[in-house]
Each structure stands twice: as C-alpha cells, then as structure tokens.
C-alpha cells in the first residue's frame, strides 16, 4: 500500500503544479456558475422564495460550466501536446495521457469549493456564541451538514470523472446521466431535512429522503473508479503508455 | 503623525507594482550584456534552444554571420526558427505552472495571515481614528455627501501615491540612491519595529498572555534587526521572503484598520487603475523605473519587490548530432535549483564570458551536472571558462555545435511581484473577511488567485512588465460585491433548507 502511494506521488510530482492550477481554475468556474445562478435567482423576483427554481437552474449552470471548463482544458491541451510530444520520454506527458487526472482534479475542485461554500459558514457559526439544540432543535445539525458536504464533494469528483469521460468518448448519455443525477440529488434535499424534523422522532422518516444519497454516492464512486480515475496513476499505465499516440488520439487508460 | 507619514511613504513606494519577467530577447534590445548583475533579475528562458543564440542579434556580442550559423545548427534540420519559437513559448507555459504556484504560495500566505488576524483579533476591525490622508468622514446623513467625501478621500490617497511614486522615480533617475535607501530603511524600520510591536501587543492581549518587557524588547530587537539585515542586505532567501510577506501583511492590516469602508473600496479600484497607467503608459513612472533599472543593470530595490523564487541553473548539453533535432534540446535539459542569493553573476564576470570567443567552446559535451551541482557559486563562470579552455585544448578545433556556452550559464528565472500587490490583495481579502461572511472571503481569495494567474498568462504572452493589480482587484471587487449582495442570500436560503448544490 505504501508502495502504491509512493508510486502515485512519484508519478504525480512532475505535474502536481499544473494539477493545482487546474484545481484552482475549476473552483473558479464553479464560483462563476454559482454567481450566474444566484444572479438568475436574484433577478427573477417573483420566484425568489421558490428555492426549487434557483436550485434547478443552479444545477444546470454548474453542469454547463463543467462543459465549458472541459472545452477550455481541451483547447489548452492541444497547444501543450505538441510540446509534450517532443518530450516523449518526459514525464510531463502524464497529464495528456491521463485525461482522467484532469477530470478527477477538476471534479475535485468543483466539489471542494461547493463544499466550502456549503459548510464554511456553518463551521464559523459553530464557534460562535450560540449553542445548537437548546430549544429542542436537532443537535445533529452539524454532523449532518458535515457528512452531506463530504458526500457532495465525493459526488462532484465522480461526476467530473464521468462527465469528462462521456465527452471524451462521445458517450453523451453519460453527460446526461450526470446532469440528471445531479439534479435529482440536489432536489432530494428540497423539503428533505428541515432542522425541526429531526427533533421529533416521528419525523425521522424524513431522513429517508436522503437515504438514496449514500448508496448513490457509493455507486457513482465505484463507477468512477471503473473509469480509472485513480488507477491511471499507476505505473502499469505509464509502462504501456508509450507517449502520446501518433495520431493525437487521446489515450484513455481504462478497461471501459 | 510622523510615523504615519513615513509609513505612508513606504506604502506609496510599495505600490510600485509589477510582475516582471525579463526576456533575453527583450533584453537584447535594451541592454548589451545579457547576464545580470543582481539577484533579482530573472531570465525567462531556461537556456534551451534559441534565445541565447538569438540574443546577440543586435550585433553587440556577435557578428551577424555567426549568429545565423548558430541558429541553424542548434535547430538542426527539421524545425524552422518560427516553429522553435512557438514551441519554446509553449514550453515556457508548461514550466510556468511551477512558477505560478511558487508565486501563489507567498500570496496565499500573506492573505492567510491577514485574514486570520482580522477574524481573530478585534483590534484591526475596531474603528479608532483615521489616517490624515482621509480627512473626510463617511458618517454623514446624505448619500450624496458621503459619496463626495469618499471621492475626496480617494483622490487624496491617490494623489499621495502618485506624488510619492514620482518622487521616487526622480530620485532614482538622478541616482540619489542614498536618499532612497534611507527612505526605504526608515519605512521598514517602522514596520519592523513599531507596527510589529503593536501587532505583538494585540496578539498577546487577545489571547490574554502576559509577557514582561524584557522579553518583548529582546524579541522585538532580534526580530527587527534580523529583518533589516535580511531585507536590505542579505540573508537566507526564505527568511527574506518571510520578512517581506510579514511587512506586507502588517501594512495591509494598517490599511484595513485606518481606512474608512467605502474609501477603502474606492482606493482599491483607483490604485489598480493607477497601476495600469503607471506600468503601461510610455511615460508611466513604474515603467520608467523598470527600464532605468534594466539599463543600469541593477536590481530593483529588494525592499520593494518580492523576488520570486530560486535561481534556476540550467545545464544544457547538446546531445549527439545524430539525434533527431526536434527532441534534442529539450531532452538534454538538466535543471537544478539553487538559492537565489548564491549565484550572483557580476557584470565583470559576465562580460568576460560574453567576450570570450564563442566558436572556441565547441565539443564541450561533457555532462557536468553532477560535479557542478555541489558547487555553484560566484566563481562559476570563471571555472567554466577554465573548463572550456581545457576542452578546447583537447579538441583542438572548433566543433560543429556552438551553442553550449550560453545555455550553460546560470540562468535566473522567476517572477517578481511588487510588495504593493501583496498589500492590496490582502487588504481586499482581509476587508472581505471582516464582515464575518466566510463565503465572501473564499470567493475573493479564489478570484484574486485566478486574477493573478491570468496576469501571469498575459505576462507569458506579452513578455514585459505588467501591472498585477488590475485583473486581480477587479475580479476580487466583482466577487466581493456580488457574493455579499447576491450569492450570500442564495447560499443562506440553501443552507437553511439544507439543500446542497
């Protein structure tokens, strides 16, 4: 296991800086999508109280920006590829060869920034003068929020991988699946878990609204793993990589 | 008031903002000798293919015929010069990621220091008094009057900045180095002693830690003196960088504390516009500063600029001529990191190197990475001179590949960022965090970093000194106001409903 970790670190070290930049840029793209969806929500005054409206459009904007991000990354790659081809033996080509690295990192960027936006104010309140659960309010608000946020980070990461893979291999149904499942999962929270529900055991069934989330997370996770999100770092891929394919076709190191 | 005035003066200088990557190609237009005297002057390219050979295109170092020969030989049979140039620039972008991150780290650190301080120590968000530069109060009844006052404050601040910058440029132009150094030393003295003393006191008070005066004096004395030595004379690179980050953070905190709210936002906008003007206008003061420094082969004052990172010492060895030339020059690249302070190529040395007959160093194909790795010091150039001589003696005749010497030289490469950038970035983020909404802080944080990386991309494209404030500050301001007014309510609605997007 440590050996594997060492191999991964070793394989990533040449591209780690670029991956950080990809991470940051994807976070920024998520931010812009959030800005647009908030603007949209803000602009349509009559529906401002209807969260569902803002929610649906927010998901659409997010996935649209994922698409834009993908297109931009692809454009940047075309430029970089030529350089890397010259460097065929060089390690930098790991990025081009392992598209799923970029997919993974950008999905992770989406997830982290969205998780930060969801959770950071809750965390800040946690230190504050107030105490949760004093008036019979649910005491597990924080832990619920934290777990759900983690789920969403994971989901975003996996959505990124599936989404990019779908675009890469022109299996657009995967893109649609990502969009739909994102919509579904986000809307599940709607009316789902109000704080006051948790206070009364009789309403704990509301938890089951979130029931599907966890198995879904796991299944998407497995799926994304099949798409070789992590396995791409392994040296076996590097071994049979042999540089960029001559026709410039993307190498996709999966069994999928 | 005196202290504030001084401090202001320092600030004013600090907003001398630019990111400068120097290009050998550009340098050749302006200066005659390529290797630089100081430590802060970077070389943009890592002597790979063309730049060293194209450098002497102005004929000062080589005659034209030799120049073209070199280009042909080094690019071999396949790639034309233009193509090589393209590849080179792309390659720079590839290697640029590391530099971007290396520049991000200090910026992130500075912003983190300010944000942590703002959100944990109440002193810096408490209003008590204003600077004399902002005489008009914002607490007025009517909005019209408030706007007028804010604009008045902003113009006074900007005026001070402009005047101080101009004074600095004039002093520099007429070589009053002593005055400038005195000025800078006074300013950093203030920051290092007075403001850090205040800071220490507030931190101790905040966490209710008692400390006796003897200890405080001891700490402050050591901190300040080491800082002065590191910034103005020499010291370990990381220590110097740490001090620069610290004084920027202190400066930013002072701004956050003493500038009224709206004045601060307007000042940020005005400063970034001024930055644009000062760096890009043909007669802009900062541009004059940079160009004069380049002409004189001097580093810009270390107290004003965070000189990015490390010296990149590149050892390029031309591989066998039989190789396909497309890959050759990149493959043979063998880079080592050396702390900035350690490789100082003085002008004399560089002239020696430059004037040595170029065709004589052919056949120098020994891979010298290993034994040079342990000793890259001031005598580097001279030593290599010796090696070259010995090689020449052995080989006896000029060989076919002649590009080794230039690319063998220690190349400094890095990005420089004015301290003013650090100050205003952290002012923006710190001010954003002082309202207690962390989403705003994160948004500004990401926006500023993205703006910075965008500026660096522009830098790679335009290859001249660029203002680092406008893009970042614009992004930061846009995201500050939009997050505060639009995103925050939306996110609040989401989080109340426990909806995750």
Interface residues (C-beta under 8 A of the other chain):
Chain A: X17 X18 X20 X21 X24 X25 X27 X28 X31 X34 X35 X37 X38 X39 X41 X42 X51 X54 X55 X58 X59 X62 X79 X80 X82 X83 X84 X86 X87 X88 X89 X90 X92 X113 X114 X116 X117 X118 X120 X121 X122 X123 X124 X144 X145 X148 X149 X152 X185 X186 X189 X190 X191 X192 X193 X194 X195
Chain B: X87 X90 X91 X93 X94 X97 X98 X100 X101 X104 X326 X327 X330 X331 X436 X437 X438 X439 X442 X443 X446 X447 X449 X450 X453 X479 X482 X483 X486 X487 X489 X490 X491 X492 X493 X494 X495 X497 X498 X499 X500 X501
